[in-house]
Amino acid sequence: MMIVFIIILPRMGDSLHPGKGGNPGFSSYDLDHRLRPVFYPAVIGWTLLGVWIMNIRLRIRNINKSLES
């Protein structure tokens, strides 16, 4: 399967990545100006949610270590 995914499949089309070979994905016209006030705070929110969950996991790990000692 590696040969198919690395050698054969990329040569079948222009590109697998958006924005290359005439694919309009991730271009300047991709995100409407009305969506930007929603998209960027959502990215920040998901990032902060991940940081919060990691903080909780670290606190739980520290509590477990202190209980084992």
N, CA and C atoms as a LAMMPS dump frame, in Angstrom:
ITEM: TIMESTEP
0
ITEM: NUMBER OF ATOMS
207
ITEM: BOX BOUNDS ff ff ff
-5.0000000000000000e+02 5.0000000000000000e+02
-5.0000000000000000e+02 5.0000000000000000e+02
-5.0000000000000000e+02 5.0000000000000000e+02
ITEM: ATOMS id mol type element x y z
1 1 1 N 0.818 -1.195 0
2 1 2 C 0 0 0
3 1 3 C 0.861 1.258 0
4 2 1 N 2.045 1.196 0.592
5 2 2 C 2.905 2.379 0.613
6 2 3 C 3.28 2.804 -0.805
7 3 1 N 3.528 1.834 -1.681
8 3 2 C 3.889 2.161 -3.058
9 3 3 C 2.731 2.876 -3.745
10 4 1 N 1.527 2.4 -3.488
11 4 2 C 0.354 3.032 -4.098
12 4 3 C 0.202 4.465 -3.605
13 5 1 N 0.312 4.673 -2.3
14 5 2 C 0.076 6.001 -1.734
15 5 3 C 1.217 6.977 -1.975
16 6 1 N 2.44 6.482 -2.11
17 6 2 C 3.583 7.377 -2.259
18 6 3 C 3.937 7.629 -3.719
19 7 1 N 3.815 6.613 -4.565
20 7 2 C 4.288 6.744 -5.94
21 7 3 C 3.143 6.878 -6.941
22 8 1 N 2.176 5.979 -6.895
23 8 2 C 1.156 5.923 -7.945
24 8 3 C 0.084 6.995 -7.776
25 9 1 N -0.514 7.093 -6.612
26 9 2 C -1.628 8.014 -6.394
27 9 3 C -1.273 9.485 -6.632
28 10 1 N -0.116 9.979 -6.188
29 10 2 C 0.204 11.387 -6.485
30 10 3 C 0.375 11.688 -7.972
31 11 1 N 0.723 10.693 -8.762
32 11 2 C 0.915 10.92 -10.194
33 11 3 C -0.387 10.833 -10.983
34 12 1 N -1.467 10.425 -10.356
35 12 2 C -2.746 10.299 -11.051
36 12 3 C -3.448 11.64 -11.24
37 13 1 N -3.171 12.595 -10.402
38 13 2 C -3.808 13.907 -10.508
39 13 3 C -2.785 15.006 -10.395
40 14 1 N -3.281 16.246 -10.437
41 14 2 C -2.369 17.383 -10.306
42 14 3 C -1.702 17.402 -8.943
43 15 1 N -2.516 17.256 -7.904
44 15 2 C -1.979 17.286 -6.557
45 15 3 C -3.016 16.767 -5.59
46 16 1 N -2.549 16.226 -4.481
47 16 2 C -3.45 15.786 -3.42
48 16 3 C -3.738 16.91 -2.436
49 17 1 N -2.963 17.976 -2.513
50 17 2 C -3.088 19.067 -1.561
51 17 3 C -3.958 20.182 -2.124
52 18 1 N -4.824 20.75 -1.283
53 18 2 C -5.624 21.892 -1.75
54 18 3 C -4.736 23.084 -2.06
55 19 1 N -5.11 23.837 -3.071
56 19 2 C -4.353 25.018 -3.433
57 19 3 C -3.304 24.776 -4.492
58 20 1 N -3.077 23.544 -4.861
59 20 2 C -2.08 23.208 -5.885
60 20 3 C -2.8 22.678 -7.12
61 21 1 N -2.267 22.901 -8.262
62 21 2 C -2.792 22.328 -9.484
63 21 3 C -4.181 22.803 -9.851
64 22 1 N -4.531 24.024 -9.554
65 22 2 C -5.829 24.555 -9.917
66 22 3 C -6.921 24.306 -8.901
67 23 1 N -6.612 23.643 -7.806
68 23 2 C -7.593 23.408 -6.756
69 23 3 C -7.719 24.679 -5.92
70 24 1 N -8.919 25.227 -5.764
71 24 2 C -9.045 26.529 -5.101
72 24 3 C -9.01 26.478 -3.572
73 25 1 N -8.791 25.321 -2.963
74 25 2 C -8.796 25.227 -1.511
75 25 3 C -7.671 26.029 -0.881
76 26 1 N -7.921 26.607 0.257
77 26 2 C -6.967 27.402 1.036
78 26 3 C -6.45 28.608 0.279
79 27 1 N -7.244 29.148 -0.601
80 27 2 C -6.833 30.355 -1.301
81 27 3 C -7.398 31.561 -0.558
82 28 1 N -7.096 32.736 -1.06
83 28 2 C -7.598 33.953 -0.416
84 28 3 C -9.103 34.084 -0.568
85 29 1 N -9.687 33.368 -1.528
86 29 2 C -11.131 33.422 -1.75
87 29 3 C -11.877 32.318 -1.001
88 30 1 N -11.151 31.492 -0.252
89 30 2 C -11.743 30.31 0.374
90 30 3 C -12.628 30.674 1.566
91 31 1 N -12.212 31.614 2.393
92 31 2 C -12.948 31.97 3.6
93 31 3 C -13.659 33.306 3.384
94 32 1 N -14.968 33.269 3.442
95 32 2 C -15.765 34.471 3.251
96 32 3 C -15.509 35.45 4.403
97 33 1 N -15.565 36.728 4.121
98 33 2 C -15.279 37.733 5.155
99 33 3 C -16.279 37.674 6.305
100 34 1 N -17.478 37.153 6.062
101 34 2 C -18.464 37.039 7.134
102 34 3 C -18.168 35.875 8.073
103 35 1 N -17.36 34.915 7.622
104 35 2 C -17.026 33.757 8.451
105 35 3 C -15.811 33.998 9.336
106 36 1 N -15.009 34.97 8.992
107 36 2 C -13.794 35.221 9.768
108 36 3 C -14.063 35.549 11.241
109 37 1 N -15.071 36.361 11.577
110 37 2 C -15.322 36.627 13.002
111 37 3 C -15.753 35.386 13.786
112 38 1 N -16.164 34.351 13.101
113 38 2 C -16.538 33.106 13.772
114 38 3 C -15.37 32.121 13.766
115 39 1 N -14.655 32.047 12.645
116 39 2 C -13.61 31.042 12.489
117 39 3 C -12.44 31.274 13.44
118 40 1 N -11.912 32.473 13.479
119 40 2 C -10.721 32.725 14.284
120 40 3 C -10.983 32.609 15.781
121 41 1 N -12.092 33.12 16.325
122 41 2 C -12.356 32.843 17.743
123 41 3 C -12.574 31.354 18.023
124 42 1 N -13.132 30.619 17.047
125 42 2 C -13.302 29.183 17.239
126 42 3 C -11.949 28.483 17.33
127 43 1 N -10.996 28.889 16.492
128 43 2 C -9.651 28.306 16.561
129 43 3 C -9.015 28.604 17.913
130 44 1 N -9.147 29.837 18.361
131 44 2 C -8.6 30.206 19.678
132 44 3 C -9.299 29.424 20.777
133 45 1 N -10.612 29.265 20.673
134 45 2 C -11.366 28.516 21.678
135 45 3 C -10.952 27.058 21.756
136 46 1 N -10.788 26.398 20.598
137 46 2 C -10.358 24.997 20.606
138 46 3 C -8.947 24.861 21.153
139 47 1 N -8.086 25.827 20.847
140 47 2 C -6.729 25.792 21.381
141 47 3 C -6.743 25.927 22.9
142 48 1 N -7.529 26.869 23.398
143 48 2 C -7.619 27.044 24.853
144 48 3 C -8.266 25.841 25.525
145 49 1 N -9.224 25.207 24.871
146 49 2 C -9.823 23.995 25.415
147 49 3 C -8.781 22.887 25.538
148 50 1 N -7.925 22.747 24.524
149 50 2 C -6.854 21.757 24.588
150 50 3 C -5.869 22.044 25.701
151 51 1 N -5.53 23.318 25.888
152 51 2 C -4.625 23.699 26.975
153 51 3 C -5.261 23.399 28.321
154 52 1 N -6.544 23.671 28.459
155 52 2 C -7.247 23.416 29.714
156 52 3 C -7.283 21.926 30.027
157 53 1 N -7.575 21.102 29.019
158 53 2 C -7.614 19.652 29.239
159 53 3 C -6.223 19.128 29.599
160 54 1 N -5.179 19.632 28.949
161 54 2 C -3.824 19.208 29.297
162 54 3 C -3.465 19.622 30.709
163 55 1 N -3.906 20.815 31.128
164 55 2 C -3.665 21.268 32.489
165 55 3 C -4.335 20.341 33.493
166 56 1 N -5.562 19.929 33.207
167 56 2 C -6.266 19.005 34.094
168 56 3 C -5.546 17.663 34.163
169 57 1 N -5.094 17.162 33.013
170 57 2 C -4.375 15.885 33.002
171 57 3 C -3.086 15.959 33.816
172 58 1 N -2.357 17.062 33.694
173 58 2 C -1.127 17.219 34.466
174 58 3 C -1.418 17.306 35.96
175 59 1 N -2.479 18.006 36.321
176 59 2 C -2.839 18.106 37.739
177 59 3 C -3.239 16.748 38.3
178 60 1 N -3.983 15.958 37.524
179 60 2 C -4.364 14.612 37.971
180 60 3 C -3.128 13.736 38.123
181 61 1 N -2.199 13.823 37.172
182 61 2 C -0.956 13.051 37.261
183 61 3 C -0.162 13.441 38.502
184 62 1 N -0.071 14.733 38.804
185 62 2 C 0.654 15.173 39.995
186 62 3 C -0.03 14.706 41.27
187 63 1 N -1.342 14.717 41.305
188 63 2 C -2.068 14.23 42.482
189 63 3 C -1.816 12.741 42.667
190 64 1 N -1.862 11.972 41.572
191 64 2 C -1.601 10.536 41.667
192 64 3 C -0.185 10.246 42.14
193 65 1 N 0.792 11.024 41.664
194 65 2 C 2.173 10.838 42.116
195 65 3 C 2.31 11.149 43.597
196 66 1 N 1.627 12.203 44.056
197 66 2 C 1.735 12.55 45.481
198 66 3 C 1.03 11.531 46.363
199 67 1 N -0.017 10.894 45.863
200 67 2 C -0.701 9.858 46.644
201 67 3 C 0.103 8.564 46.697
202 68 1 N 0.895 8.258 45.651
203 68 2 C 1.715 7.071 45.646
204 68 3 C 2.909 7.196 46.572
205 69 1 N 3.389 8.399 46.803
206 69 2 C 4.573 8.602 47.647
207 69 3 C 4.268 8.507 49.11
